[in-house]
Amino acid sequence: MIRKVLLAMAATILATSAMAETIDFEAQAGGYGYSPYSFVEDGFRITYSPISVFGFYIIDDPADHLGQCNPACASNGTTAFYSFNESSVTIDLASNGVFSLTSLDVAKTFTGNDKPLALTLTATGADGIFTTTIFVDAGPAETFSTFIVENFVDISSLTITGSEEFPEFAIDNVVVSTVPEPASWATLIAGLGIIGGAVRRRRLAAGSA
């Protein structure tokens, strides 16, 4: 019985370690503004930092805020995080742990411009700070594109920064995965050790008999 319980515990921890979360902003009531903004979703803290008074955010459907995008805002049919250039969005765990980034959806906020979009992704990890750049084509972008991110593993924070020039950017469906706390791994290792000891004693007992 004990063996089954410990095996179930180990399977649960391993399954949790491989489970990804998608930050989709659906839990947010929405709105827009020109000031710093922070909230927690799925255990992750999302912090918006405008660099100037011209950097504002729209979290819910921009169609609800007529006049914010001209001629229109990119949309994937769900709530997303719309942000001006000269601003950044930082994601970290509310528990201050480490996580990995797998992918995210990106679009140009305004659909009627012919300029490309460049976003800088900056990650802080145990090995230091490293960056990568995401580019969205210059043509009108009426939908979001998914970008796969590699090597952003075991990081403590992720900052997505728009360029200093137009156009603005929007993000959605940020796929991240958490790393189990050391205590969880210690429990798993201790449980496996107990299982191994029990199996060994059973084999020795069977051999003696």
C-alpha positions in Angstrom: 0.0 0.0 0.0 2.8 2.4 1.0 4.6 1.6 -2.2 1.5 2.5 -4.3 1.1 5.8 -2.4 4.7 6.8 -3.0 4.6 5.8 -6.6 1.4 7.9 -7.0 3.2 10.8 -5.3 6.2 10.6 -7.6 3.9 10.4 -10.7 2.0 13.5 -9.5 5.2 15.6 -9.0 6.6 14.5 -12.3 3.4 15.3 -14.1 3.2 18.7 -12.4 6.8 19.5 -13.5 5.9 18.9 -17.1 2.6 20.8 -17.1 2.5 24.1 -19.0 0.4 27.1 -18.1 -1.0 29.6 -20.7 -1.3 33.2 -19.6 -4.3 34.3 -21.8 -5.5 37.4 -19.8 -9.1 36.1 -19.9 -9.3 36.5 -16.1 -8.8 40.2 -16.4 -11.8 42.6 -16.3 -10.2 44.7 -19.0 -9.7 48.4 -19.4 -7.0 50.8 -20.5 -4.8 53.5 -19.0 -1.6 55.4 -19.0 -0.1 54.3 -15.7 1.9 51.3 -14.4 -0.3 48.2 -14.0 0.2 44.9 -12.2 -1.9 41.8 -11.6 -1.5 38.0 -10.9 -2.8 35.3 -13.2 -2.2 31.6 -12.9 0.4 32.2 -10.3 2.3 34.6 -12.5 2.8 38.3 -11.8 2.4 40.5 -14.9 3.7 44.1 -14.6 3.2 46.8 -17.2 5.7 49.6 -17.2 5.2 52.6 -19.5 8.4 54.4 -20.3 6.6 57.6 -21.1 3.1 59.1 -20.8 2.4 57.9 -24.3 2.7 54.2 -23.3 -0.8 52.9 -22.4 -2.4 49.4 -22.2 -5.6 47.8 -23.3 -6.2 44.4 -21.8 -9.7 43.5 -23.1 -11.1 43.7 -26.6 -10.0 47.0 -28.2 -13.3 47.2 -30.0 -14.7 48.2 -26.6 -12.5 51.3 -26.7 -13.2 52.9 -30.0 -10.6 55.4 -31.2 -7.7 53.6 -29.5 -6.6 52.0 -32.8 -6.8 53.5 -36.3 -8.1 52.0 -38.5 -8.4 49.0 -36.3 -6.6 46.8 -33.7 -5.4 43.3 -34.4 -7.7 40.7 -32.8 -7.7 37.0 -32.2 -11.3 37.1 -30.9 -10.3 36.9 -27.3 -8.9 39.1 -24.6 -5.3 40.1 -25.1 -2.7 42.5 -23.7 -2.3 45.5 -26.0 0.6 47.8 -25.3 2.1 50.9 -26.8 5.7 51.2 -27.9 8.0 52.8 -25.3 6.7 50.3 -22.7 7.4 46.8 -21.4 5.6 43.9 -19.8 7.4 41.8 -17.2 6.3 38.3 -16.2 7.6 36.5 -13.1 6.3 34.0 -10.6 4.4 35.4 -7.6 6.2 32.8 -5.5 9.6 34.1 -6.9 10.4 30.7 -8.3 11.8 29.8 -11.7 10.0 28.9 -14.9 10.5 28.4 -18.6 9.0 30.2 -21.6 7.8 28.1 -24.6 5.9 30.4 -26.9 3.8 33.5 -27.1 1.4 35.1 -29.6 2.4 38.5 -30.9 0.7 41.1 -33.2 1.1 44.7 -34.2 -1.6 46.7 -32.3 -2.5 48.8 -35.3 -3.4 47.0 -38.5 -3.1 49.8 -41.0 0.6 50.6 -40.9 3.4 49.4 -43.1 6.2 49.2 -40.5 7.7 46.1 -39.1 7.4 45.3 -35.4 10.4 44.4 -33.3 10.1 43.1 -29.7 13.0 42.4 -27.4 12.6 39.5 -24.9 14.9 39.7 -22.0 15.2 36.8 -19.5 17.0 36.7 -16.2 18.3 33.3 -15.1 21.0 31.7 -13.0 23.5 32.1 -15.8 22.8 35.8 -16.2 20.7 37.9 -18.6 20.1 37.0 -22.2 17.9 38.4 -24.9 16.3 37.6 -28.2 14.3 39.6 -30.7 10.9 38.9 -32.3 10.0 40.4 -35.7 6.5 40.9 -37.2 6.4 41.6 -40.9 5.7 45.2 -42.2 2.4 44.3 -43.9 -0.9 44.8 -42.1 -1.3 42.2 -39.4 -4.9 41.5 -38.5 -4.2 38.4 -36.5 -1.7 37.2 -34.0 1.3 35.0 -34.9 2.7 32.4 -32.6 6.5 32.5 -31.9 8.3 29.6 -30.4 11.1 30.6 -28.0 14.1 28.4 -27.3 16.6 28.5 -24.5 14.5 30.5 -22.1 14.7 27.8 -19.4 14.9 28.1 -15.7 14.5 31.9 -15.7 13.3 34.1 -12.8 11.8 36.9 -14.9 10.9 37.7 -18.5 10.5 41.2 -19.9 8.9 42.0 -23.2 9.9 45.4 -24.5 8.6 47.3 -27.5 10.9 49.4 -29.7 11.1 53.1 -29.1 9.4 53.8 -32.5 5.9 53.0 -33.8 4.3 50.4 -34.2 2.8 49.3 -30.9 2.5 45.6 -29.9 0.1 43.1 -28.5 0.7 39.8 -26.8 -1.5 36.8 -25.8 -1.3 33.1 -24.9 2.1 33.2 -23.2 3.0 29.5 -22.6 5.1 29.0 -19.6 6.0 26.0 -17.4 7.1 26.0 -13.8 9.9 24.1 -12.2 9.1 22.1 -9.0 10.3 23.6 -5.7 13.3 21.9 -4.1 11.0 20.6 -1.3 9.0 18.7 -3.9 12.1 17.1 -5.4 13.3 16.2 -1.9 10.0 14.5 -1.2 10.2 12.6 -4.5 13.8 11.5 -3.9 13.0 10.4 -0.3 10.0 8.5 -1.5 11.9 6.7 -4.2 14.6 5.8 -1.6 12.0 4.3 0.7 10.5 2.3 -2.2 13.9 1.0 -3.1 14.7 0.0 0.5 11.4 -1.7 0.9 11.9 -3.7 -2.4 15.4 -4.6 -1.4 14.3 -5.9 2.1 11.5 -7.9 0.5 13.9 -9.5 -1.9 16.3 -10.4 0.9 13.5 -11.8 2.9 12.4 -13.9 0.0 15.9 -15.1 -0.6 16.4 -16.1 3.1 13.1 -18.0 3.0 
